[in-house]
Amino acid sequence: VKRAAVDPKMMCHKGSARVFDCEEDALDAIYEGRIHAGDVIIIRYEGPKGGPGMREMLNPTSAIMGSGLGNCVALITDGRFSGATRGAAIGHVSPEAAVGGNIALIREGDLIEINIPEHMIRILVADEELKIRRSEWKPRKPRITKGYLARYARSVTSGSTGAVLE
């Protein structure tokens, strides 16, 4: 998160998860007015393996700002952001959804608590429920199965280690 670009009111935030498995679905929801003040947009499966390639999430953050929701909606993704990003946009979440990270376990409507000064994101769901979700989670079929991007997806490390090839 680029702290200097976050509205002070959003440094601590609690809201309902709005879960999307790709950038395009999140954009549709923003443009169609299905995102409301207080929501926490989750865009997953855009990390190094899931993207593959860790796409830049400038379009969703721009749409949030353009919709007048920049001071009341947060975004969490396993994708990445550029230096132009504004708002409570938290990226590079690791481990990413494609490998079963906690971001893969979030469901629509879950309460998400964000505390930027304390470097904390918490899914407000009982530990037992998260254990059940983890046991039920299955990897998604890769979007790309041939060529260099498929090889990259199979060999890339976590965003927290630089998304480099092993």
C-alpha positions in Angstrom: 0.0 0.0 0.0 1.2 3.5 -0.7 0.4 5.0 2.6 0.9 8.6 1.6 -1.9 8.2 -1.0 -4.5 6.8 1.4 -7.2 9.1 2.8 -6.6 9.3 6.6 -10.2 8.0 7.1 -9.2 4.8 5.4 -6.1 4.0 7.4 -8.4 1.8 9.5 -11.3 0.3 7.8 -13.8 -2.6 8.3 -16.2 -3.6 5.5 -17.9 -6.4 3.6 -15.9 -8.3 1.1 -16.9 -8.0 -2.6 -15.0 -10.9 -4.2 -13.9 -11.1 -7.8 -11.7 -13.7 -9.4 -10.4 -11.3 -12.1 -9.9 -7.6 -12.8 -12.6 -7.5 -15.5 -15.4 -8.7 -13.2 -14.4 -6.1 -10.5 -14.4 -3.3 -13.1 -17.9 -4.4 -14.3 -19.2 -4.2 -10.7 -17.7 -0.7 -10.1 -19.0 0.7 -13.4 -22.4 -0.8 -12.9 -22.7 0.8 -9.4 -22.7 -2.5 -7.5 -19.9 -1.4 -5.2 -21.0 0.8 -2.2 -19.4 2.9 0.5 -17.7 0.7 3.1 -17.0 -2.3 0.7 -13.7 -4.0 0.5 -13.1 -5.2 -3.1 -11.1 -8.4 -3.3 -9.5 -9.1 -6.7 -7.7 -12.4 -6.7 -6.1 -14.8 -9.1 -4.1 -11.9 -10.6 -0.8 -12.8 -8.8 2.3 -14.2 -10.4 1.0 -17.7 -10.9 -2.7 -16.8 -11.2 -2.5 -14.0 -13.7 -0.1 -15.3 -14.8 2.3 -12.4 -14.6 0.9 -10.1 -11.9 -1.1 -7.6 -13.9 -1.2 -4.0 -12.9 -4.4 -3.0 -11.2 -4.6 0.7 -12.1 -7.9 0.3 -13.9 -9.9 -0.8 -10.8 -8.3 1.9 -8.6 -9.0 4.6 -11.2 -12.6 3.4 -11.5 -13.0 3.5 -7.7 -11.7 7.1 -7.7 -13.7 8.1 -10.7 -16.9 6.7 -9.1 -16.3 8.9 -6.0 -15.6 6.0 -3.8 -11.9 6.6 -3.1 -12.4 7.7 0.5 -14.7 4.9 1.5 -13.8 1.7 -0.4 -10.7 -0.4 0.0 -9.2 -2.8 -2.6 -7.1 -5.9 -1.8 -5.4 -7.9 -4.5 -2.7 -10.5 -5.2 -2.0 -8.4 -8.3 0.2 -5.3 -8.3 0.0 -1.5 -8.5 2.1 1.2 -10.1 3.4 4.4 -8.5 0.3 6.2 -9.7 -2.1 4.3 -7.5 -4.2 6.3 -4.9 -6.5 5.1 -2.2 -6.6 2.2 0.2 -5.2 -0.2 -2.4 -3.3 -3.1 -1.0 -1.5 -5.3 -3.4 1.1 -8.0 -3.8 -0.8 -10.2 -1.2 1.1 -13.4 -0.6 0.7 -16.2 -0.7 -1.6 -15.5 -3.7 -5.0 -17.2 -4.4 -3.6 -19.5 -7.0 -1.6 -21.4 -4.4 -4.3 -21.3 -1.7 -3.3 -18.2 0.2 -5.8 -16.7 2.6 -7.1 -14.4 -0.1 -8.5 -17.6 -1.9 -10.6 -18.3 1.2 -12.5 -15.0 1.4 -16.2 -15.2 0.5 -18.6 -12.6 -0.6 -19.9 -10.7 2.5 -17.1 -11.7 4.9 -16.0 -8.9 7.1 -12.5 -7.6 6.4 -10.6 -5.5 8.9 -7.7 -3.3 7.6 -5.3 -1.4 9.9 -2.6 0.2 7.7 -0.6 1.7 10.5 -0.3 -1.7 12.2 0.3 -3.5 8.8 -2.7 -5.8 9.4 -5.4 -7.3 7.3 -7.8 -9.7 9.1 -10.7 -11.9 7.7 -13.3 -11.7 10.5 -14.3 -15.3 10.2 -14.0 -18.0 12.8 -10.8 -20.1 12.7 -12.8 -23.3 12.4 -14.7 -21.9 9.3 -11.3 -20.9 7.7 -10.0 -24.5 8.3 -13.1 -25.9 6.6 -12.7 -23.5 3.7 -9.0 -24.4 3.4 -9.8 -28.1 3.3 -12.4 -27.6 0.6 -10.2 -25.3 -1.6 -9.0 -26.6 -4.9 -6.6 -25.0 -7.3 -8.2 -23.4 -10.4 -7.4 -24.6 -13.8 -4.7 -22.4 -15.3 -5.9 -19.6 -17.7 -3.0 -20.3 -20.0 -1.7 -23.8 -20.5 0.8 -23.5 -23.3 3.8 -21.4 -24.1 6.1 -19.1 -22.1 3.3 -17.7 -19.8 2.3 -21.3 -18.8 6.0 -22.1 -18.1 6.3 -18.8 -16.1 3.1 -19.7 -14.1 4.6 -23.1 -13.2 8.0 -21.7 -12.2 7.4 -18.3 -10.7 7.9 -17.6 -7.0 5.7 -15.6 -4.7 5.2 -11.9 -5.1 6.8 -11.5 -1.6 10.0 -12.9 -3.0 10.0 -10.8 -6.2 8.0 -13.1 -8.5 11.2 -14.5 -10.0 11.6 -17.8 -11.7 12.9 -20.8 -9.7 
